[in-house]
Amino acid sequence: MMTEGLIPLAAPDKDADLTDPQAVVEAYLAALAVGDTDAAGALIAEDITYVNVGLPAVHGSQEMAKVFALLNRPATGFEVYLHAISADGAVVLTERTDVLVFGRLRSQFWVWGRFEVHDGKITLWRDSFDFLDIMRGTLRGLVGMVIPGLNPRPPRGTRDAPGR
């Protein structure tokens, strides 16, 4: 199943079928976006592997709890905008704009993600991105702290390129 169109996730869908891999991923990202790390943690397997390609992998739910703790720090936030999501069996692919917020700094960049979901739990979360795009998004966010009009804005529609 393929869904296209900008999908800002404001809150987890309480009525989602959490046996469907795509619904699990959408609920997981939505929970992270609203800072509900308990709900996000309930959707990952004990033996999850989380990989940001190019960085060391995180293994297991205990290590993921440390990642979640970073999102729960004061003045820290995460936003996600799904440009497209597609599922084929247990594999769910996403094209997203992710936003990391640290105080007044807003770093916005594109991400391609691959999730594997088994028995309603995420067993693999692998994100790929361009480090140059992250650097550009962070520099733009730093400039936006001084000149607010230059701060990156959330994508408004499907024609907005991810991360811009």
Residue pairs with C-beta under 8 A, 6 or more apart in sequence:
1 22
1 86
1 87
2 84
2 85
2 86
2 87
3 22
3 82
3 84
3 85
3 86
4 83
4 84
4 158
5 83
5 84
5 158
6 81
6 82
6 83
6 155
6 156
6 157
6 158
6 160
7 26
7 81
7 82
7 83
7 85
8 81
8 82
8 154
9 26
9 29
9 30
9 33
9 80
9 81
9 82
10 30
10 33
10 34
11 30
11 34
12 27
12 30
12 31
12 34
12 36
12 39
13 23
13 26
13 27
13 30
16 23
16 24
16 26
16 27
17 23
18 24
18 27
18 43
18 120
19 119
19 120
20 87
21 87
21 89
21 90
21 91
21 92
21 115
21 116
21 117
22 85
22 86
22 87
22 92
24 43
24 92
24 115
24 117
24 120
24 121
24 122
25 85
25 87
25 92
25 94
25 115
25 117
25 122
26 82
26 85
27 39
27 43
28 40
28 43
28 44
28 115
28 122
29 80
29 82
29 94
29 96
30 80
31 37
31 39
31 40
31 43
32 40
32 71
32 78
32 80
33 78
33 79
33 80
35 71
35 72
35 77
35 78
37 68
37 69
37 71
37 72
40 68
41 61
41 64
41 65
41 68
43 120
43 121
43 122
44 61
44 64
44 121
44 122
44 125
45 61
45 118
45 121
45 122
45 123
46 60
46 61
47 59
47 60
47 61
47 123
48 58
48 59
48 60
48 61
48 64
48 121
48 122
48 123
48 124
48 125
49 57
49 58
49 59
49 123
49 124
49 125
49 126
50 57
50 58
50 59
50 63
50 64
50 67
50 125
50 126
51 57
51 58
51 124
51 125
51 126
51 127
52 127
52 129
53 126
53 127
53 128
53 129
54 131
58 64
58 66
58 67
70 76
71 77
71 78
75 101
75 102
75 103
76 100
76 101
76 102
77 99
77 100
77 101
78 98
78 99
78 100
78 101
79 98
79 99
79 101
79 154
80 96
80 97
80 98
80 99
81 96
81 97
81 98
81 99
81 154
81 155
81 162
82 94
82 95
82 96
83 95
83 96
83 97
83 155
83 158
83 162
84 94
84 95
85 92
85 93
85 94
85 95
86 92
86 93
87 93
90 116
90 117
90 118
91 114
91 115
91 116
92 114
92 115
92 116
92 117
93 112
93 113
93 114
93 115
94 111
94 112
94 113
94 114
94 115
95 110
95 111
95 112
95 162
96 110
96 111
96 112
96 113
96 162
97 108
97 109
97 110
97 111
97 154
97 155
97 162
97 163
97 164
98 108
98 109
98 110
98 111
99 106
99 107
99 108
99 152
99 154
100 106
100 107
101 107
104 145
105 138
105 141
105 142
105 145
106 141
106 144
106 151
106 152
107 134
107 137
107 138
107 141
108 137
108 140
108 141
108 152
108 154
108 163
108 164
109 129
109 130
109 133
109 134
109 136
109 137
109 163
110 129
110 130
110 133
110 161
110 162
110 163
111 127
111 128
111 129
111 162
111 163
112 127
112 128
112 129
113 125
113 126
113 127
113 128
114 124
114 125
114 126
114 127
114 128
115 122
115 124
115 125
115 126
116 122
116 123
116 124
117 123
133 163
137 152
137 163
140 150
140 151
140 152
141 151
141 152
143 150
144 150
144 151
144 152
145 151
152 164
155 161
155 162
155 164
